[in-house]
């Protein structure tokens, strides 16, 4: 029996946020204009919510696969990342056989690598 796993997205915003931050819609006889106003208000509410709590759902401690997806954006292979971890090139913590990486540490490490490559 195969079970599927669903990942939570980091950018989920509850409908209640949109309802509470939306402005009253001006009455219009044109339904297309009304739809356009609603769409603009929903977009503004989403932008405001992301500005208020951009990192609310972002975990700082990541597994290797999470780091590959979220920090490295799948730009390197899992094999390459493990090789760099074993070589001590990338900052990490190893607990038993499991590697754990901190998002903020990785982002800082990447900034250092960028600065070193530019000089």
Secondary structure, 3 states (H helix, E strand, C coil): CCCCCCCCCCCCCCHHHHHHHCCCCCCCCCHHHHHHHHHHHHHHHHHHHHHHCCCCCCCCEECHHHHHHHCCCCCCCHHHHHHHHHHCCCCCEEECCEEEEEHHHHHHHHHHHHHHHHC
